Amino acid sequence: MSAASVAFDPFQRTFLGQPRALITLFLTEMWERFSFYGMRALLVLFLIAPKSGGGLGMSISAAAGIYGVYVALVYLTPLPGGWLGDRLLGSRRAVIVGGVVIAAGHIVLASLGGSGLFLALLLIVIGTGLLKPNMTAMVGELYDKHDEMRDAGFSFYYMGINLGAFLSPLVCGYLGQEVSWELGFGVAAAGMLAGLAQFIAGTRGMGSLGVAPANPMDGSERKSFYRRLAAGAVVVAGLVALDFLVIRASANAIELLITLVILVVPVFWFTRTLRRERTNRPQFNRVLVLLALFVAAAVFWLVYDQAGSTLSIFAEQSTKNSVLGFSFPSSWFQSVNPIAIIILAPIMGALWTALALRGRQPPTAVKFSLGLFLVTLSMLVMVFAAQASIDGKVAVMWLFAVYAIQTLGELLISPIGMSAATRLAPPKAVSQTLGVWFLATSVGDAIGGRLASLYDSLGHADYFALLGAITLIAAFVMLALARPLGRLAPD
């Protein structure tokens, strides 16, 4: 081994006992999330803003539907993106290609505005699908499956995600709402380009991490793959042409079709994987546990990601956006959750490390149940806020409380879930399994987008009560399953 490779060993333990390469992955994900959350903070507000103000003048239900499908697709495409990383590109190359495509999407939205909306969203969806699971897979490769520092490492990595998510609404949100929508979207593009440059520079210190596919295709498989890819492209192009020339289906019908596809994909993946692993009982059990965690996470994200739709609209229309006489754009509420994560993630990471060293870590299913109870509590707070808003706009503390409670729940679901997914994944399919894991967010967002159409018709208080009831039931079910799941696949 050369002196250079020793000096830049990606697995060398550095800050708080974490591998050296985690720093590069942390910073890359921070900038990618800056671009994603910067655009997300503006999207629904841009869609419902009047045309005279540069927006598209859509109804709340139409905007919420587009938002729900977009975010759902963002978390659907990591499944094929993870597969491509595992079988064809390798994680590192998939991250680079994904970053380029994401940046192109933001540039389209910044330069073309509403006329380029759907092309921009499509590019961001495709690029995120390539980048997200393969980036996380590289983090997972830094640890042995049962490394006690694993959960702590993912918690620190998650803090990088939320540093970008904290800064982007403050910058992109302000520029978009107060200066121009296009400038806000343009700064989001700059964030992705910064992350891409940082990642490419950091690969010099990564050795062979993420270079080769975990399970590369042989020659015949590659030929078959390219034939299927070409056939799929022809079918998709034909369907798009048929829609534009003949069917002219409504946006609602298209959103419903996409939602059904999103629901079918995880059913197909889990069914196929359980069949394939039926002779390998330990791995079969691990996939069963992953399925249970998947359903619980989908319910959590169904409510949590209302932050970008119904809660964003509530902040714009029903909240006094000022503190001590200082007024701010409603998009700034999107920074409350990530700053809370930045503060709390190191504490939670230290807590899991301390408990691990003492052998007293609570089971993953118990952590998930607590996360669901917390998001239920946040919806109870929103019920009271919605009732108070009937007589006028409410104080910002209502939403601050909601985001703070949800942050605690998120820290019990998201980083722990990513860590569990890499641990429970079938051999040589870690990136693909992480793609499935992100699909839980896709399923939750797809269903949440459909439910958001009830925001006005059902009444705000009753709408938030409905969401709280769904998560409360899921929390009790998960708690009851904690011991059986622990016997199937111990943490």
N, C-alpha and C positions, 0 to 999 in steps of 0.2 A: 504493500500500500504506500502511495506517495505521501510526501510531507504535506502537500496541499490537501489531499483527501482527508488526512488526519485532522488538519487544522479546521476543515469545514465539515466534519462528520455530522450529518443531520440528526443522528440519534444521540449525540453527546448531550448530557444533561446540563442545563444552564440555569436560567431563572426559575427559582422555586422548584428545582428538580425536574423541570420540563425539558423535552428535546429541543435542540437548537433550531431545527427547521420550523418549529411551531411559530417562531417570530415572523418568518416570511409569509406563512399561510394566514396568520392572524392579520397582518397588514393588508394582504390582498383581499381577504374577505371583508375587511373594514371598508375599503374603497368600493367594492362591488355592492355592498349593502348601502353605501352612501348614494350610489346611483339609483338603486332599486327603490329605496324608501323616499328619496327625494322626489322621484316621479310619482310614487304611490300617494304621497301626501297631497299632491295636486290633482290627481286624476279625476276623482269624483267631483271635486269643486270646479274643475275645468269643464266637465261634462254638463253640470247643471247651471253654470254661470250663463247669464243672458248673452245673446250674440252681440249686443251692443257693447258688452264688456270684454269681448274677445273669446267668450266661451262658445259652447255648442247649443245651449238652451234646451237641454234634454229634461225630461221629467225625472223625479227621484227614482221611481221604479225602474225606468230604462237605464239610468246611470248605475244604479246598484246592481242591475242584472249584468251589464257589461263588466263592471268591476269584479263581480263574483266569478264570472267565467274566465276573465283574464288571470286573476290570481290563482284560480283552480288550475288553469293550463300551465301556469308558471311552475306549479308543483306536480303536474302530471308528466311533463317532458323529462324530468330527471330519471324516469324509468328507462326510456330508450337511451337517454344520455349516459346513464350509468352503464348500460349494456355496451354502448359503443366504447366507453372507457375500458371496460373489462376485456372486450373481445377484439377491438380494432385499433383504437388510437393510443391507449395508455392514458392514465389520469392526467399527466402533465400536459400533453398535447391537447387533450379535450378542454382543459381549463383555458389554454391560450386561445383556441378557436372560439370557445364560448364567449370569452371576454371581448373579442373582436366583433362578434355578431351583436352582443348586447350594446356595445358602444354605437354600432351602426343604427340600431333601433332608436336610441335616444337622439341621435343626430337627425334622423328622419322626422321625429316628432318636433324637435326644436326648429327645424327648417321649414317643414310643411304644415305644422299645426294640425288642425282638425282634418284636413284633406289627406294627411298621411297617418291618421290615427291607427287604423287597423293594420297597416303594414308595419308600423313601429311596434305595436303590441306583439305582432307575430314574431318579429325579429328578437325582441326581448325574451319572449317565451322560449324560443329555440335556443338562444344563447344561454339562458339561465339553466335550461335542461342539461346542457353540456357541462357547464361550470360547477353547478352546486353539488351534485353527488360526488364528482371526481375530486373536488377540493376536500370534501369531508372524508372521503376514502383515504386521501393522503395523510390527513390527521390521524385516522385510525391505524394506518400502517406504521406510525411512529411508536406504537405500544404493542406489547404482547396482549393476547386476549384477556388475561386475568391480571394485568398490571394494575396495582392498587392506585397508581397515579392517573389512570385512564379517565375516570369521571372528572377529576380535578382539571386535567388537561383540556377536556371538552368544555368545561365551564369557563376556563380562561379564553379559549377560542371563541366561545359564545360572547364573551365580553367584547372581543374585537368586532363581531357582527354588530353589536349594539352601539359601539362607539360611532360607527358610520351611520347607523340609523338615528342616533341622537343629533349629529351635526347636520344631516341633510335636510330635515324639515326647517331648521332654523335658517339655512342658507337658501336652498331651493324654494322652500315654502314662502319665505319673505319675497324673494325676487319674482316668483311666479304670481303671487297675489297682489303685490304692491307695485311692481314694475311692469312685467309682461309675462304671460304664460310661457312664451317661447324661450325667454332668458332662463326661467326656472328649469325648463327641460334641458336647455343647453348646458347648464352647470352640472346636471346629472350625468350628461355624456362625458364631461371633463373628468368627473370622479371615476368612471369606469376606465377611462384611458390611463389615469394615474395608477389605478390598481394593476392594470395590465403591465405597465412599464415596471412597476415594483416587483411583480412576480417574475417577469423575464430576467430582471437583474438578479433576483434571489436564487434562481435555479443553479447558479454557479456553485452555491454552497449546499445543494441538495443531493449530490452524488447521483445514484441511480434511482432515487425515490420517485415513483410514479412514471418512470420512462417507458417501461415495457407493459403491455396488456397483461393482466393477471391470468387470463385464459385465452390466448390468441387463437384466431381462426386459422385453419389450414387452407391450402390453395383452393380445394373444392368448395369449402364453406364460404370463402370470399367471393367466388364466382356466383354462388347461389344467393349470397347477400346482395350483391350489386344488381342481380336480375330482379330480386324482390323489391329493392329500393326503386329501380326504374319503373317497375309495374305499379308500385304504390304511388309514385309521383304522377303517373299517367291517370290513375283512378282519381286522385285528389283534384288534379287539374280538370278532369271531366266533370266531377261533381260541382266544382266552383263555376265552371262555364254553364252547366245546366241550371244552376241556381240563378245566375245573372240573366241568362237568356230565356228561360222557360218558367221555372218555379217561382222565383222571386219570393222565397219564404220570408216570413216575418222574423224580425230579430228575436222575438220571444221563442219562436219555434226552433230557431237555430241554437239558442242558448239551452233550451230543453234537451235537444239532441246531444249537445256537447256534455251536458250534465249526465245523461244516461251512459254515454261512452266512458266518462270518468268513473262512474260507479261500477261498470262492468270490468274495467281493466284490473283493479286489485282482486276482484273475485276470481278472474281467470288466473292471475299470477299465483295467488295462494293455493288454488285448487291444483294447478299444474305442479307447483313446488312440493306440496304435500304428497302428491302421487309419486313424484320422483324420489322422495326421501322415505317412502313407506317401509323400505327394507333397512333403513338406517335409523333405528328407534331414537337414539339420542338427538340426532339432527331433526327428525320429525317432530319431537317434543319442543325443540327450540323454535321451530317455525310456528307451531301452535301458540306458543307464548308470544311470539312476535305478532301474530294475528290479533290476539287479545289486546296487546298494547296499541296496535294500529287502530282498532276501533275506538279505544278510549281517547287516543290522540285526535282522531277525526272529530269526535264530539267536542273536545276542547277547542280546536281551531274553528269549528263552526261558530262559536261564540266570540272567541278572542279576536278573530279577524274582522269582526264588525267595526273594529277601530277605524278601518279605512273607508267604510261605507256609512252605516247608520249612525255610528258615534261621531264620525266626521261631520255629517249633516246636522246632528244635534248640536255639535260645537259651533257650527256656522250660524244656525238659525235660532237656537234656544238657549244660548249661553252668553253671559256678559264677558267678553274676551278682554278683561283688564285686571291688573293686580296693582293696588295702591296707586291708582290713577294712570298706570302705564298700560296702554292698549297694544295688542299684538294680533297678528293674523291667526285665524282659527287653525291653520295647518301646524302651528307651533305645538299644539296639543300632542301631535305625533312624536314629539321629542321627550315627553314625560316618561313613557315606558322605557325607552332605551337608557335614559340617564339613571333611572332607578335600577336597571340591570347592571349598569356599569358600577354602581355603588354596591349592589348586593351580590353580584356574581363572585367576586373574590371571597366574600364572606362565606357564601354557600360552598365554593370550591374548597376553602379551608375547613369548613365543617365536614364535608364528605371525606376529606383527607384524614382529619382527626378521628372520625368514626371508623374509617377503614383500618387505621392503625390499631384501634382498640377492638376490632372485630364486631362492631355494633352498627354497621350500616343497615338502615331499613330496606326491605325488599323494594325492587323497582315498582311493583304493582301498588305498594302502599304510597310511594311517592306520587304516582299517577293519581291515585284516589284523592290525596290531599290537594293536588293541583286542580282537580275537578271541583272539589268543595270550594276552593277559593274563587274560581271563576263564577260559581253559583252565587257566592256572596256579592261579587261585583255586579251581577245583574239585579240583585235585590236593591243595591244602592241606586242603580239606574231607574228602577221602578219608582222610588221616592223622588228622584230628580225629575223624572218625566211628569209626575203628579204636581210637583212644585212649579214646573214650567208653564202650567196651564194659566197661571195668573201673571206670567211675564218671564223674562229670561232669568236663568238661575246663575248662581255664583260659580266661579271656576273650580272651587274646591270639590264640587260634586264629581267632576270628571277627573280631577287630580286623584281623588280617593279611588275611583274605579280603576285607573291605570296602575296605581300603586298595588292594589290588591291583585290585579291580573299579573303583574310582574312577578310576584311571589309564586303564583300558580305556574307561570311560564317556566321559571327556573326549576320547577319540579317535573316538567314535562319535556321541554325541548332539548336541552343538553343531555339530560339523562336518557331520553329516547334515542338520540343519535348514538350515544355510547352503547346502549343496549342493542341497537340495530347492527352495529359493527361486531358486537360480541355474538349475537344470535345468527348472523348471516351464514348461509351455506358456504363451504370452502370454494374459493376462486370465483365468488360472486358478490364480493363486498360492495362494489360500486353499484351494481344492479340492485342489491337489497336496499341500499341507501336511497336509490331512486324510488323504490316501493315505499320506503319510510316517508319520504317527502310527499308521496301520493296521499298519505293520511291528511295532510294539510289541504291537498287538492280536493279530496272528497268533502272535507268539512267546509271549504270555501264554496264549492259548487252548491251544496245544500243550503249553506248560509245565504248565498246569493239569491236562491229561489225564495227563501223565507223573507228576505229583505223587502220583497214586494208587498208584504203585509204591514210594513212599518207605518204607513198612513192609514190604511183601511182598518187594521185591527186596533189602532190606538197605540201611542208610544209606550205607555205603562204596561198594557197587556202584552205588547210585543216582547218587551224585555222580561216580563214574567214567564212567558212561554219559553224563552231561551234558558232562563234559570231553572225551570222545571226539567228540561231535557238534561242539563248537566248534573243536576242533583241525582236523578235516577242513575245516570252513568257512574257517578261517584260511589254510590252504594253498591252497585254491581261489581265494580272494580275492587272495592274493599273486601267483598265476599269471596272474590276469586284469588286473593293474594296468596293464601297458603297453597291451594292446588297448583297455581302457576309456579310457585317456588319449588314445589316437589318435581314438576316437569323439567324445569331448567333453573337450577340454583344460580344466584347472581355470582 
